[in-house]
Amino acid sequence: MRAATLTGYRVPLEIGARPDPTRPEGGVVLKVLACGICRSDWHVWTGADPVTLPQIPGHEYCGEVVAVGRGVSRWKVGDRVIAPFILACGHCPACSSGRQTICPDQALPGFTRDGAYAELIAVPFADTNLTALPPWMEPALAAAMGCRVTTAWHALTGRAALAPGEWLAVFGTGGVGLSAALLGRALGARVVVVDVVQEKLDHAVALGAEAGINAATTDAAAAVRELTGGGADVAIEALGVEETTVSAMNSLGKMGRMVQVGMPAGAHATMTLPMAVLYSGQLTLVGTRGMPAWRYPSLLSLLEASGLDLAPLVSRRVRLSDASAELAAFDGPTPPGVAVITDFAN
């Protein structure tokens, strides 16, 4: 198969032939139809989240089943499926209680095993994790479902319990932040977005956010408090850096809830936070990572029933050979939307 392989940090991925994966017991092999290029992949590429090299990156993907391992009962060759980026075992106490994202035996494509910057990928624990690709959803968009959209959905509904009419402040309007803004609107919240790239703010407002605040030119937390009449009910931090985490906390009203969605890595793995604000505001601060696979039906039902168009999330369909340039672009401000690999032959 053709794949893009990480052989060293901050160097171009090597494009070339790699052995086809074997079908795992209890798992399947997919022909990859699309794979998103995510900031978490950038953390791996820079070495901020180190992995065992060589490694094929890529953790948000969809594909067509081309081989089925022993013990798989739900899937057959030809099925089109979406996979979450956390592949839980399905048998441990965490999985049995519905908390698949903390499964101690989880597999993470692109992190602990080869990922989906490739024509083929082996997916373990298939019956537990895979979801049928709805016929009304194109593969490029479905690829984003494995990480950014699902992570945002679980943050809003599983961790923050966002309610209609509440103010939602989203800090960072990359893929997961823009997903949170769109889903927040669909859930009936009033949404304000914060970023330092005006083009991204304009894009989010055009898609339904009530306001965009440019943190490069103003005190974002103060602006959110003024706009919302005292502070947001829920804040989503979608970048993973100290500055935005502190600002998100400071943007909340009394009894507000903040979800740390962005991955703190490298220099941001340890942060100094305004604990006095947490205490005096009686805030709730929670972390989140991915989404349990059993929650896919609720998300897909919302999308189908509401007619929410997530297509604007995908702004660039790229070739496998473009992956290195897309990863390097995360070193600076990126344009609106996300890049998805849809051409694995070039």
N, C-alpha and C positions, 0 to 999 in steps of 0.2 A: 504494500500500500504506500501511497504518498503521504508524507507527514512533515510538519514543521517541528523541529526538535531544539530544545534549549540545552546547549552544551556548556554555556558559561554565562555569567551574569553581565547584563548590559552589553551583550554582543548580539549581532543578528542571528535569528533562528536559522538552523540548517534545514534547507528544503531538500528532501530526497526520499529514497525508498527505505522503508522500515518493514520488519516482518509483520505479516498479518496477525492480529490477535487471535488466540484460541478461545473457543467458547467456554466460559467458566461453568462449573457445576452450579446450578441454581441461577444462572445468568444467561445473557444473550450477547450476540455481537450485532452491532448496528452499523449500517451504512450511514455515515453522517450526512444529513441534509443541510444543516446550517449550524454554525457555532459562533456565539457572541465573543467579542474581545472586550474583556472587563478590566476595571481598575485592579481587581484582585490578581488578575494575570500579570499586571504590571508590577505588583508587589513581589511576585515570584521572579519576574524577569530582572528586577533590580537587585534581588537578593535580600530585600527587607523581610520577606517570608521565604526563607531558604528551603529548597527541596533537594532530594537526591538526584544528581545529574548522571547521565542525560535524562531528560524528562520531556514528554510531549505535553504542552500546556493545553488549557481549554476545559472549562467546567460547566458551561451553559450551552446546551445542545439539544437537538432533536434528531431522530433518525428512523430508518426503516430496518426492521429485524431481518437479518440475513442468515443467522444461525442461532439455534436454540440449544442450551445445555440441558443436561439431565436434571430432572426435578422441577422444571418450569412448567406450570399448568395454565397460566393466563395468556401466554403470548405464543404466536406462531410466525413463521416466515411470511413476510409481506406486511405485517402490522406496522403502522406508523405511530411512534410514541414520543412522549416528552419525558425527560429524566430530571429530577432535582439534582443539585450539585452535591448534596449530602446523601450518599447511598447507605441507608441504615440496614442493619442485619435482619430486623423484623422479629427477633426471638428473645432478645435480652429484656430485663425488667424495664429499662427506659423505653424501648420500642413498644412493649406490651401496655405501657401506660400512656401511649400516644406521644411521647417526647422523643421522637426519632432524631431530632437535631443534636441530642446529646448521647446518642448511641456510642458506647465505648469501642465498638468494633466497626464503626463506619468506614466506608471507602470514599475517598475524595479524588475524582479524576482531575488531573492537572496539578495535584498537590502530593498525594500519597501513591498515585499510580498514573499511568499514561492517560492523557486527556484526549480532547476532541479536535485539536488542530490537525486532523488526519482524516483520511477517507473512511476509516473504520475505527470503532471503539468497542472494547469489551465492557459490559455493564453487569456487575454482580448483583445479587439479591433482586432479580428482576420482578418477581411477583409482588414484592413489598413496595417497590419504589416507582415503577413505570406507570404512566397514565397515557391513555389513548390520545393521540393528536386529533383534536376536533376537525371535522372536514371543512369547517368554515375558517380555520386559522392557517395562514401560510407559514411554511417552515422558518423563515427568517424571524418572524415575530415569535413563534413558538420557542425558538432558541433562547430568547430573552426571558421566557417564562421560567427557565431552570434556575435563575439566580435573581436578576434585578426585580422583575415583577413579583415573583413569589416572595422574595425577601421583604419587599415593601408591603405586600398584602398581609403577611404574618405580623410585621411590625405594627401596622395600623389596627388590625382586628384581633390578633392573638396576644399582643403585648400591651398596646395602648388603649384598646377598647374605644376607639374613636367613635363618637356619636354624632348623628345629624345635628347641624347647627353649631357645632363647636368650631373654634378657630384652630387650624393646623398650620404651623410654621415649618417649612422644609428648608433646611440649610444644606445647600449643594444641589444643583440641578443637573447632575450627570444622569446616567441611566436609572439608578435606583431612586434618586431624588425626584426625577421627572415622573417615574412610575408612581411614587407616593403621592405626588401632587394630583395626577390624573385619577388615581383610585380614591383619594380623599374626596375629590369633587363628586365622584360617583356615589360615595357613601353619604353625601349630603353635607359635608363639612365646608367651611369657608377657608380658602387656602391662600397663604402668602408665601412666596418663595424668596430665598436669599442666595445670592451668588456674587461673584466679582466680575463676571462676564456679562455685559449688557445684552449681547445677542442671545444668550441662554435665558435670561430673564424675560426678554421680549417673546421668545418662543413659548415659554411656559404660560405667560399671560395670554398669548394668542390661543392657547389650548384650554383656557378656562380658569387659571389662577386669578384671584381678584387683584393682586398687587405683586410687584416685583421690587425688591429692595437691593440696591447695589452696595455691598459691604465695603467696596473699595472707596466709596465717597461719603459714607455716613455710618453712624453708630447703628448697626443693624438691630441689635437687641432693643435699643431705645425706640427705634422706628417701629418695630413689631409691637411693642407695648402701647405705643401711641395709636397705631392703626387699629388694634384690637380692643382698645379701651381698658387696658390694664394688664394685658399679657395673653399669650396663646394658651389654649387648653392642652394642646399636644405639640411637641416639637420633635422633628425627625432630624438627626444629625447624619448626613449621608456622604461625608467625606473621610472622616477618620483622623482629623487633626485637632490639636488642642484649641486653636483659636476658634474654630467653628463650634466645638463642643462647649466651650465656655460661653460663647455668644448664644447658643441654643438654650442653655440653662438660664441665662439672664433674660431671655425673651419670654419666659413662662409667667403666667399669672399664678396667684395663690392656688395651691393644690394641683398644679399642672403636672403633666407627665412627659418625660423625655425618653425617647428610644435611641440608643446608640446603634445605628445601622452601619455607618462607615467603619471600616476595619482599621483600628489603630495598629500600625506596624512601624518598624524601624525606630526613628527618633520619637515617634508619637505613641509608642507602646506604653509609656508612662506619662501621665499628664498631671498638671496642677489645676484643680477644679475649685470653684467658689463654694465651698461647703457651707458657708454662712447663708448663702442664697438657698441652698438645699434645705437647710434647717428652718430658716425663718419663713420660707415660702411653703414649707411642708410638701416639698416636691417628691415625685416618684421618678427615679432614674433606673432604667432597665436596659439590658443589652439584648440583642437578638442576632441570630445567625441562621440564615436559610429559612426553610419552611418544612414541616412534616408533610410527607407525601399524601397522607390521608386528607389534607386540607385542599387539595387540587379541586375537587368538585365544587366547593363553595366559591372559589375564585372563578372557575369557568362558568358557573351558573350566573354570577354577577355580570360577567362580560357579555354573555349571550342575552340575558334578560334586559340589561341596560343599553345594549348596543354601543358600549364604550369603545371608541376607536383608539387602539393602542398603536396603530401603524406609524404615527409620527415619531414613536420612539426610535425606529430604525431609520437612520438618516444616510447610512452608507452600507452598500453591499459590496464586499471586497473579495479579492483573490487570496488564496492561502499565502502566496508570496508577498502580499501586502501586510501580513501580520506584524512583522518586525517594526515597520514604520508606524503602525497604529499603536503599538506598545510604547514606542519612544515618544509619541505625541503626548502621553500622559505626564511627561515631565513638565509640561506647561499647561496653560488653559486650553481646553479642548472645545471644539464646536458643539452645537446642540445635537442631541441624539446619540445613538450608539452605532458602532460598526459591527457588522455580522459577516462572517466568512460564508459565502454561498458557492464559491467556485474553488473546488479542491484540486482541479487539474492544472491550474496555472499559478 
